[in-house]
Amino acid sequence: MQHQPPLWPSSLGYVERFRPDNPVLFFSPRVLQATATRFQRGFPGLVTYAVKANDLPVVLDNLVGAGMSAFDVASPHEMAAMRRVQPSAVLHYHNPVRSRDEVAIAAGYGIQSWSVDCPRELGKLTDVQRTEVSVRLRLPVSGAAYDFGAKFGADPDQAVDLLREAAAMGFTPSITFHPGTQCADPQAWAVYIVEAAEVARRAGVQLARLNVGGGFASHRNGEAPDLEAIFDRIDQETTRAFGAARPELVCEPGRAMVAEAFTLALRVKTVRRDGAVFLNDGVYGALTELRDIGLTDRVRVIGADGSEKGGAMTPRVVFGPTCDSIDRLPDPVPLPNGIEEGDHLLFAGAGAYSAAISTRFNGYGTQEVVTVDQL
Ligand SMILES: *Cc1c(COP(=O)(O)O)cnc(C)c1O
């Protein structure tokens, strides 16, 4: 029997009724399942979920419930978490650098795909079962919030050699890439797809699959990103670049799968005379990512009577709860002039890289998860 958490009608209603003094992450299973369905209907291939974006059991459980069967895991811990939720889940181990002990543990989990970006890492796979090796390709592509190519990936020349070597070892040869996170520009994928086809052609290898990574932007500012436009472009470019040798497609969204399913509710601890606001969570907690990819403008301020505060706004310095002076948001946040102690801030689209990164520094950084229908 599965444990069913109580379902509250809405985050707003919950905040109005309980005025929570500690951070709350409101989770809507309905929204998560709808996003999973959107990916599975719209993406022209296999959709896997990058577990690192949010590994809460309720998230993994609801993704399985929405029909997701394959997951990108980066560590033995994530493999165990996934297996607990779904013993039959297909696991792709797409962290290209692994210790030999990790390789042995992962082999025990029955990994179906390994990403590799250099001969040394490929060499560590000598003894594992001959499943898929996906060569991680790297190009200088801009368009994302930050560059994933800076840490992992083989340049095209190296990728040609790796692909040949993986095929010679008896692995199913594939290519994978990651255009960089919070990427809204379809061109970033197109450039990679063209180069992947070129690498496969030069290697003389028929690719089984092309994994176009994650990176799909979530809704942080302005209009929501057009995921279908990205899916369509990926589809068209793959056909154009590979022709008759078109591989199966795979994607591995983290952020765009889970972000919209959560709203983070924080409380104002005080407003200083200079206008600075102190919150009960910050960059050591669920807002860690704001330091790296900037503010979101999807913030509502809820007063004691449960109504949203509007009117004139002033950019304010916002501090988190710890005693560390770098515990502040990267830029001033425009907030209503009427904001006061006890108000709540609701950050929409807060499901990715929030709970997953949060630290317990100074005794803060916990977020209660409350299941709601309406975020
Ligand atoms: C982090 C990561 C992802 C997910 O990236 P998002 O930007 O959250 O979609 C996918 N694949 C790999 C290999 C990753 O490291």
The ligand as an SDF file (V2000), in Angstrom:
LIG
                    3D

 15 15  0  0  0  0  0  0  0  0999 V2000
   22.1320   17.8830  -15.0010 C   0  0  0  0  0  0  0  0  0  0  0  0
   22.0310   16.9810  -16.1570 C   0  0  0  0  0  0  0  0  0  0  0  0
   20.8190   16.8860  -16.8550 C   0  0  0  0  0  0  0  0  0  0  0  0
   19.6210   17.7440  -16.5360 C   0  0  0  0  0  0  0  0  0  0  0  0
   19.8610   19.0580  -16.8800 O   0  0  0  0  0  0  0  0  0  0  0  0
   18.6840   20.1530  -16.7970 P   0  0  0  0  0  0  0  0  0  0  0  0
   19.3420   21.4080  -17.2170 O   0  0  0  0  0  0  0  0  0  0  0  0
   18.2170   20.1770  -15.3880 O   0  0  0  0  0  0  0  0  0  0  0  0
   17.6100   19.7090  -17.7240 O   0  0  0  0  0  0  0  0  0  0  0  0
   20.7440   15.9900  -17.8890 C   0  0  0  0  0  0  0  0  0  0  0  0
   21.8080   15.2320  -18.2340 N   0  0  0  0  0  0  0  0  0  0  0  0
   22.9960   15.3000  -17.6010 C   0  0  0  0  0  0  0  0  0  0  0  0
   24.1100   14.4310  -18.0440 C   0  0  0  0  0  0  0  0  0  0  0  0
   23.1410   16.1870  -16.5440 C   0  0  0  0  0  0  0  0  0  0  0  0
   24.3180   16.2560  -15.9160 O   0  0  0  0  0  0  0  0  0  0  0  0
  1  2  1  0
  2  3  1  0
  2 14  2  0
  3  4  1  0
  3 10  2  0
  4  5  1  0
  5  6  1  0
  6  7  2  0
  6  8  1  0
  6  9  1  0
 10 11  1  0
 11 12  2  0
 12 13  1  0
 12 14  1  0
 14 15  1  0
M  END
$$$$
